[in-house]
Amino acid sequence: MSSGDVWVVLAAAALVVLAGLFSAADAALGSFSRARADELSGEGRAGSKRLRLLLEDPLPYLNTALLLRLLCEISAIVIVTLEIDEVVDGSWASPVLAIAVMVVVSFVAVGVGPRTLGRQHSERVALTSSGPLIFVTGVLGPLPKLLIMLGNALTPGRGFREGPFSTETELRELVDLAEASALIESGERRMIHSVFELGDTTAREVMVPRNDVVYIEQHKNLRQTMSLFLRSGYSRIPVIDDNLDHIVGMAYFKDVVRRDFEAPDVELTQHVSEVMRPVHWVPESKPVDALLTELQARRQHIAVVVDEYGGTAGLITIEDLLEEIVGEITDEYDQDEIEVEPLAEDAFRVSSRYPVDDLDELFGFPVEEEDVDSVGGLMAKHLGRVPIPGSAVEAHGLRFEAEDATGRRNKISTVLIRRTLAAPMRSERSSERQDRAHDRAQRERPERSEGLDRAAAPEVAARE
């Protein structure tokens, strides 16, 4: 091998090294955060200012790194191919040998090795490569962008204005990889995914539906309004005219309390319409992320959601939107759900979600109700409105009384059910079902002292 051949091989090796350096810079800068660059600048690290400048608009510099890497890699491949062709004397084996050699070299020395080092030492590589990339990008000018425009012109579809970089799917995969590598917790991964989904979620999907809205008529006085606030547990209630499709304002608990404190003598004469606030309306198709920004800008915590016909579809609050990110929000008053708790003969405390079809196991006769599945739904149907603590209704020979509310939406958690009429004659089979249900409830019942058990019956008598 002549001295000229040695210089050619050294030139090809140098090009491979340069291609690897550009590949490492691309890997380091592509995953480097602007916040970390600000921290490095605060620490006074060398090259941090240039790095911050690069990360303000990283796409042109990443394009330059990609272009130079391809230029060096392809040049090395061509040089090695020509040199092998001379050594093998133009045989058919020369291109096969060149391909085999350069595939291994490109994969190891340009692909895997440098990109791994770039991610492992991202700070050092980013600080070192930012200056040269800024200089070379200035020298090349618009050449990388022209090449991207040419590629987009030849590619079907809209293409990428700044180049084919990370999509939302790739970012989601990075979050999953971060969790798998124990860089973030599983709860943090769920929150990040929830943030991505905000733009695809509409107000209709997270609102309090119309059937669950507690409201008050505008002719009610302040005392009645205060009573509804205290019984329902809500701090904001819509004020209606003749029906829920005609909401005229929003009553705030703080406003009613302030007015009652300043002038106690007007609580029976002043109407809630005199202290209500204006309503903020939003369409049910509005994206959740835009709605959250809008409510923050308006410093408003609640809005009325309307459907395409202008009718009231439901209510939505900032808490509803935040729950889409952080999950269900509960408070100190929330209690574990109670399935069945026997209080006395023919009296039970059940969850509001207890199935209506299972009441025959408690009382020995079937309770058939169309269009509802739960005890809470049965109460709402017969009341014509959302039940709140203290609401009572009689149906099917039973008295249903709503008790405690739970959760941020203050939904009824438990219902007290007792027999009011003589029960239909039970068959032997239904009697056995009731006995089994009673025994099961006794086994599942939390342990209480004997005094508390004896106090249950007087409590039922007092409610009667």
DADARA-V662972 format. One line per field, one symbol per residue. ss: DSSP state (~ for helix, > for strand, _ for the rest). psi: psi as a letter, one per 20 degrees, with the letter a starting at -180 (. if undefined). Layout:
ss->???
psi->???
This chain:
ss->__~~~~~~~~~~~~~~~~~~~~~~~~~~~~___~~~~~~~~~_____~~~~~~~~~__~~~~~~~~~~~~~~~~~~~~~~~~~~~~~_____~~~~~~~~~~~~~~~~~~~~~~~~~~~~_~~~~~~~~~~~~~~~~~~~__~~~~~~~~~~~~_____________~~~~~~~~~~~~~_____~~~~~~~~~~~~~___>~~~~_>>~~~__>>>___>~~~~~~~~~~~___>>>>>______>>>>>>~~~~~~~~~~_~~~____>~~~__>___>>>___>~~~~~~~~~~~___>>>>>_____>>>>>>~~~~~~~~~_____________>>>>>__>>>>>___>~~~~~~~~__________>~~~~~~~~~________>>>>__>>>>>__>>____>>_>>>>>>________~~~~~~~~~~~~~~~~~_____~~~~~~~~~~~~~~_
psi->prhhhghgghggghhggghhghgggggghhjpqhghhhghhhikqpihghggggihmighhhggggghghggghggggghghghhghiljriighgggggghggggggihfgghhghhhhlhgggghhigghhgghhhghcjghhhhghgghhipqahaphjrnaprhghhghhghhhghjkhrrhhhghgghhghighjprhhhiroqgijpprqqiiqrhghggghghhhjqippqprfhriimpiapppghgggghhhhnhijhihpqhiijrrqqpqqqijpqhghgggghghilqiqqppqaijjrphaqqrhhhhhhhgiappraiipqqppfpopgapkpqprqijpphijhhhhijqqoppqjqhrhhhgghghhjrpqrpiqqqpqkjqppopcqqrrhjlqphqpppqphrpqqpqrhghhhgggghggghhhipqprrhhhghigghgghhh.
